[in-house]
């Protein structure tokens, strides 16, 4: 019982400090260290006997050292490589070229709410290659938002759709997906295709349909009228919004890592084993050669390649540090025993253990994501609990990991302090609360469909 009380207190403190805009990684680190101290007093050593320094105080720090050593060469390096690739794609105009190519067909659609639904589908596809929710939101606000407004969609509806285009963390480039695959003991491509794939297709369809009806209902209820096309004609210049995009064939470059990973995976061709980082490096080399041949300015192309290392450094200070600190927090929760007690209680419920366990893990993930505004922080803090939770009710970790992992991205779009919500609402002049009033009903539909389809397909 003490463990449960300490666990709830720790989660409450984390929520309080994050809401007060304290730096999340250091808060996770401090609370995690305190939890390890409490766990030690309850008889649970911070590290295994073999890894012990011989002094309890040092063992608490050693636990953090072990996490850093375990994460940097693997998951940390993968995330840094992806971030470097993404920033380089943006620097040479390849990301804008991909968005421009995907947006072009949408300009031919004249039905406002059909365009809304398709905008989400296109945006979620682009999210496979532009893995920043804020970055993708800003790109779409610059390119497709003016088109939606000019065709008569209310500003709030257009903003709501764009804010949700990255609500599903899909594909090998998603750090949450990489972590989930690691917990399931499978490669990230297999996790993406066999785990996320069927569930994501159902969820994407439900979100598109949900936007069509929900946004139309809100517009009618609030008396939103079509915007004056002539008045906004200057905003409709998509080419101006995507100035700096590379040639059309540059749109292929952001897709290269995903294509390589799928082709040279156990699902397609087993003769060659290709890691994520190697696929990124090969793609970077190809992109650099293509850029040099296109622009024919070797010095400038070399200078732009600096973006690779800038991106790697930036994501280390944000995502990788957050991951390690979140895992220390999770380790602390495990050591005090509160989560284990709740998991065992759920598992003891005959015939309902699976559903109760799924409900408990989803609630933890959704609340943590909405409170922190970060799907990464929430998932990395609590995902280490998934294998134990799944084993306690006798199901594969994959069956629990997929719906819980996807719920983190969905819940992020329901949080008024999420980066993408703040960015999109700021551009449109809306308050974050006004924006999430439009996203929450659709995301609830997405959550229900995601969980239901996970139970059916996995």
C-alpha positions in Angstrom: 0.0 0.0 0.0 2.9 2.4 0.8 4.2 1.8 -2.7 0.9 2.8 -4.3 0.7 6.0 -2.2 4.3 6.9 -3.1 3.6 6.2 -6.8 0.5 8.4 -6.9 2.4 11.1 -5.1 5.3 10.9 -7.5 2.9 11.1 -10.5 1.1 14.1 -8.9 4.4 15.9 -8.3 5.5 15.3 -11.9 2.2 16.7 -13.2 2.4 19.7 -11.0 6.0 20.7 -12.0 5.4 20.1 -15.7 2.2 22.2 -15.7 4.3 24.9 -14.0 6.7 24.8 -17.0 9.6 23.3 -15.2 12.2 21.5 -17.4 10.7 18.0 -17.7 13.9 15.9 -18.0 15.4 17.3 -14.8 12.1 16.9 -12.9 11.9 13.3 -14.1 15.5 12.8 -13.0 15.0 14.3 -9.5 11.8 12.4 -8.8 13.3 9.2 -10.2 16.3 9.5 -7.9 14.1 10.2 -4.9 12.0 7.1 -5.8 15.2 5.0 -6.0 16.1 6.2 -2.5 12.6 5.3 -1.2 12.7 1.9 -3.0 16.1 1.3 -1.3 14.6 1.9 2.1 11.8 -0.5 1.2 14.4 -3.2 0.5 14.8 -2.9 -3.3 18.3 -2.1 -4.4 18.7 0.5 -7.2 21.0 -1.8 -9.2 21.7 -5.6 -9.3 24.3 -6.9 -6.9 26.7 -7.6 -9.8 26.6 -3.9 -10.9 26.7 -2.5 -7.3 29.4 0.0 -6.4 29.4 -1.2 -2.8 27.8 2.0 -1.5 24.1 2.6 -1.7 24.4 6.4 -2.4 26.6 5.7 -5.4 24.3 2.9 -6.6 21.5 5.4 -7.1 23.8 7.3 -9.5 25.0 4.1 -11.0 21.4 3.2 -12.0 21.3 6.4 -14.1 24.8 5.6 -15.6 23.6 2.2 -16.6 20.6 3.7 -18.4 22.7 6.2 -20.3 25.2 3.5 -21.3 22.4 1.3 -22.5 20.4 3.9 -24.4 23.1 6.0 -26.2 24.6 3.3 -28.4 21.2 1.9 -29.4 17.9 3.8 -29.3 19.6 7.1 -28.6 21.8 6.8 -31.7 18.8 5.8 -33.8 16.8 8.8 -32.8 19.8 11.2 -33.3 20.4 9.7 -36.8 16.8 10.2 -37.8 16.8 13.8 -36.4 19.9 14.6 -38.4 18.4 13.2 -41.5 15.2 15.1 -41.0 16.9 18.5 -40.5 19.1 17.9 -43.5 16.0 17.1 -45.6 14.5 20.4 -44.5 17.7 22.3 -45.2 18.0 21.2 -48.8 14.3 21.6 -49.5 13.4 17.9 -49.8 10.7 18.0 -47.0 9.0 20.9 -48.7 9.3 19.2 -52.0 7.4 16.1 -50.5 4.7 18.3 -49.0 4.3 20.3 -52.3 3.9 17.0 -54.2 1.3 15.7 -51.8 -0.6 18.9 -51.6 -1.0 19.5 -55.4 -3.8 16.9 -55.9 -5.8 18.4 -53.0 -6.1 21.7 -54.9 -8.4 20.1 -57.4 -11.0 19.2 -54.7 -13.8 21.7 -54.4 -15.8 20.0 -51.5 -14.6 21.7 -48.3 -15.2 18.8 -45.9 -14.0 16.1 -48.3 -10.9 18.2 -48.6 -10.7 18.3 -44.8 -10.8 14.5 -44.5 -8.2 14.0 -47.3 -5.9 16.6 -45.8 -5.7 14.5 -42.7 -4.9 11.3 -44.7 -2.2 13.1 -46.7 -0.8 14.7 -43.6 -0.6 11.4 -41.8 1.2 9.9 -44.8 3.8 12.8 -44.8 4.2 12.2 -41.0 6.0 8.9 -41.9 8.8 11.0 -43.2 8.5 14.3 -41.4 8.5 13.0 -37.9 8.0 16.3 -36.0 4.4 17.1 -35.1 5.2 20.8 -34.8 7.3 20.8 -37.9 4.7 19.1 -40.0 2.0 21.3 -38.5 3.9 24.5 -39.5 4.5 23.2 -43.0 0.8 22.4 -43.6 -0.3 25.7 -42.0 1.9 27.4 -44.6 0.7 25.3 -47.6 -2.7 23.7 -47.2 -4.4 25.9 -44.5 -4.9 28.9 -46.9 -6.5 26.5 -49.4 -8.9 25.1 -46.8 -9.9 28.5 -45.7 -10.5 29.8 -49.2 -12.7 26.9 -50.0 -15.1 27.8 -47.2 -13.8 25.7 -44.3 -13.8 27.6 -41.0 -10.4 28.6 -39.6 -11.0 26.4 -36.5 -11.9 23.3 -38.5 -8.9 23.7 -40.8 -6.6 24.2 -37.8 -8.1 21.2 -36.0 -7.4 18.9 -38.9 -3.8 20.1 -39.4 -3.1 19.8 -35.6 -4.1 16.1 -35.8 -2.1 15.1 -38.9 0.6 13.6 -36.7 -1.6 12.1 -34.1 -0.4 8.5 -34.8 3.3 7.9 -34.2 3.9 5.5 -37.0 6.8 4.0 -38.8 10.5 3.3 -38.2 11.3 7.0 -37.7 9.1 7.3 -34.6 11.1 7.2 -31.4 8.0 5.8 -29.6 7.7 3.0 -32.2 11.4 2.2 -31.8 11.0 1.9 -28.1 7.9 -0.2 -28.4 9.6 -2.6 -30.8 12.6 -2.8 -28.5 10.2 -3.8 -25.6 8.5 -6.4 -27.8 11.9 -7.9 -28.9 11.3 -7.3 -32.6 12.8 -5.0 -35.2 11.0 -1.7 -35.8 10.0 -2.6 -39.4 8.2 -5.7 -38.3 6.5 -3.7 -35.5 5.4 -1.1 -38.0 4.0 -3.5 -40.6 2.6 -6.4 -38.5 1.8 -4.5 -35.3 0.9 -0.9 -36.2 -0.2 -1.5 -39.8 -3.7 -3.0 -39.5 -4.5 -0.9 -36.5 -3.3 2.3 -38.1 -5.3 1.8 -41.3 -8.5 1.5 -39.3 -7.7 4.4 -37.1 -6.7 6.7 -40.0 -10.0 6.0 -41.8 -11.9 6.7 -38.6 -10.1 10.0 -38.0 -10.7 11.2 -41.6 -14.5 10.3 -41.4 -14.6 11.8 -37.9 -13.2 15.1 -39.1 -15.7 15.2 -41.9 -18.8 15.0 -39.6 -17.4 16.5 -36.4 -16.0 19.7 -38.0 -19.1 20.1 -40.2 -21.3 19.8 -37.1 -19.3 22.3 -35.1 -19.3 24.8 -38.1 -23.1 24.5 -38.4 -23.6 24.8 -34.6 -21.4 27.9 -34.3 -22.7 29.4 -37.5 -19.4 29.5 -39.2 -19.6 30.9 -42.7 -17.5 30.4 -45.8 -14.6 32.8 -46.0 -14.3 35.3 -48.8 -12.1 33.7 -51.5 -11.2 37.1 -53.0 -10.3 38.5 -49.6 -7.9 35.6 -48.9 -6.6 35.2 -52.4 -3.1 36.3 -51.3 -3.0 33.5 -48.8 -3.7 30.9 -51.4 -0.3 31.0 -53.0 0.9 27.6 -52.2 4.1 28.0 -54.2 4.9 31.1 -52.2 4.3 29.2 -48.9 6.6 26.4 -50.0 9.4 28.7 -51.3 12.7 26.9 -51.0 11.4 23.5 -52.0 13.8 21.5 -54.1 13.1 20.0 -57.5 10.1 17.5 -57.7 12.4 14.5 -57.6 13.7 15.6 -54.2 10.4 14.4 -52.8 11.8 10.8 -53.0 14.8 11.6 -50.7 12.8 11.7 -47.4 11.3 8.3 -48.2 14.6 6.5 -48.9 15.2 5.2 -45.3 11.7 3.7 -45.1 12.0 2.0 -48.5 15.4 0.6 -47.7 14.3 -0.7 -44.3 11.2 -2.4 -45.7 13.0 -4.0 -48.7 15.9 -5.3 -46.6 13.8 -6.6 -43.7 12.9 -10.1 -42.7 9.5 -9.5 -44.2 10.8 -8.9 -47.8 14.5 -9.9 -48.4 16.4 -11.7 -45.7 19.7 -12.0 -47.5 20.8 -8.5 -46.4 20.5 -7.2 -42.9 20.2 -3.4 -42.7 20.0 -1.5 -39.5 18.2 1.8 -39.1 21.3 3.9 -38.7 23.0 2.3 -41.7 19.8 2.9 -43.8 20.0 6.6 -42.7 23.7 6.9 -43.6 23.1 5.3 -47.0 20.2 7.7 -47.6 22.3 10.7 -46.5 25.0 9.8 -49.0 22.5 9.4 -51.8 20.9 12.7 -50.9 24.2 14.5 -50.7 25.3 13.2 -54.1 21.9 14.1 -55.7 22.2 17.6 -54.1 25.7 18.2 -55.4 24.7 17.0 -58.9 21.6 19.2 -58.9 23.0 22.5 -57.5 26.6 22.0 -58.7 28.0 24.0 -55.8 30.2 21.6 -53.8 31.1 24.1 -51.1 27.5 25.1 -50.4 26.3 21.5 -50.4 29.0 20.6 -47.9 28.0 23.6 -45.7 24.3 22.5 -45.8 25.3 19.0 -44.6 26.2 20.6 -41.3 22.5 20.4 -40.6 22.9 16.7 -40.1 25.0 17.2 -36.9 23.0 20.2 -35.8 19.9 18.0 -35.9 21.6 15.2 -34.0 22.8 17.6 -31.3 19.4 19.3 -30.9 17.5 16.0 -30.5 20.1 14.8 -27.9 19.3 17.8 -25.7 15.5 17.3 -26.1 14.4 13.8 -26.9 17.3 11.6 -25.8 17.8 13.3 -22.5 14.1 13.1 -21.9 14.1 9.4 -22.7 16.9 8.5 -20.3 15.4 10.7 -17.5 11.9 9.2 -18.1 13.3 5.7 -17.8 15.0 6.5 -14.5 11.6 7.8 -13.3 10.0 4.5 -14.5 12.8 2.5 -12.8 12.0 4.4 -9.6 8.3 3.6 -9.9 9.2 -0.1 -10.3 11.5 0.0 -7.2 8.8 1.4 -4.9 6.4 -1.3 -6.0 3.2 0.7 -6.5 2.8 0.0 -10.2 3.5 -3.7 -9.6 0.8 -3.8 -7.0 -1.7 -2.3 -9.3 -0.7 -4.6 -12.2 -1.1 -7.7 -9.9 -4.5 -6.5 -8.8 -5.6 -6.1 -12.4 -4.2 -9.5 -13.3 -6.0 -11.2 -10.4 -9.4 -10.4 -11.9 -10.6 -13.6 -13.6 -11.8 -13.3 -17.2 -11.4 -9.5 -17.1 -7.7 -9.2 -16.5 -6.8 -8.3 -20.1 -9.4 -5.6 -20.4 -8.6 -4.2 -16.9 -4.9 -4.2 -17.7 -5.4 -2.5 -21.0 -7.7 0.1 -19.4 -5.2 0.8 -16.6 -2.2 1.3 -19.0 -4.3 3.4 -21.4 -5.5 5.6 -18.5 -1.9 6.1 -17.3 -0.6 6.9 -20.8 -3.5 9.3 -21.7 -3.4 11.2 -18.4 0.4 11.5 -18.5 0.4 12.7 -22.1 -2.3 15.3 -21.6 -0.6 16.6 -18.5 2.9 16.8 -20.0 1.8 17.7 -23.5 4.4 15.2 -24.8 3.7 11.7 -26.1 7.4 10.9 -25.9 7.7 11.8 -22.2 4.7 9.9 -21.2 5.5 6.8 -23.3 9.1 6.6 -22.3 8.2 7.1 -18.6 5.7 4.3 -18.4 6.5 1.9 -21.4 8.9 -0.2 -19.3 5.9 -1.4 -17.4 4.4 -3.0 -20.6 6.3 -6.3 -20.6 5.4 -7.0 -17.0 1.8 -5.9 -17.5 1.4 -8.1 -20.6 3.0 -11.2 -18.9 0.8 -10.9 -15.9 -2.3 -11.5 -18.0 -0.7 -14.0 -20.4 -0.6 -12.0 -23.6 2.3 -11.0 -26.0 3.8 -7.6 -25.2 2.9 -6.5 -28.8 -0.8 -6.8 -28.1 -0.5 -4.3 -25.2 2.3 -2.1 -26.7 0.5 -1.1 -30.0 -2.7 0.4 -28.5 -0.8 2.0 -25.6 1.9 3.4 -27.9 -0.6 4.8 -30.4 -2.7 6.3 -27.5 0.2 8.5 -26.5 0.2 10.3 -29.9 -3.6 10.5 -30.0 -3.7 12.0 -26.4 -1.0 14.5 -27.3 -3.5 16.1 -29.8 -5.9 16.5 -26.9 -3.5 18.5 -24.7 -3.7 22.3 -24.6 0.1 22.4 -23.8 1.2 20.2 -26.6 3.7 21.9 -29.0 1.7 21.3 -32.1 -1.5 22.7 -30.5 0.3 25.8 -29.3 1.9 26.4 -32.7 -1.2 25.9 -34.8 -3.5 27.9 -32.4 -0.9 30.7 -32.3 -0.8 31.1 -36.1 -4.6 31.0 -36.4 -5.2 33.4 -33.5 -7.2 30.7 -31.6 -6.7 29.7 -28.0 -5.4 26.2 -27.4 -8.7 25.4 -25.5 -10.8 26.5 -28.5 -8.7 24.3 -30.8 -8.8 21.1 -28.6 -12.6 21.4 -28.4 -12.5 20.4 -32.1 -9.8 17.8 -31.8 -11.0 15.9 -28.7 -14.2 14.4 -30.2 -12.3 13.1 -33.2 -9.4 11.8 -31.0 -11.9 9.9 -28.7 -13.2 8.2 -31.9 -9.6 7.4 -32.9 -8.8 6.0 -29.4 -11.9 3.7 -29.5 -11.1 2.4 -33.0 -7.4 2.0 -32.2 -8.1 -0.2 -29.1 -10.9 -2.2 -30.8 -8.8 -2.9 -33.9 -5.8 -3.9 -31.7 -8.0 -6.5 -29.9 -9.1 -7.8 -33.3 -5.9 -7.9 -35.3 -3.2 -8.5 -32.7 
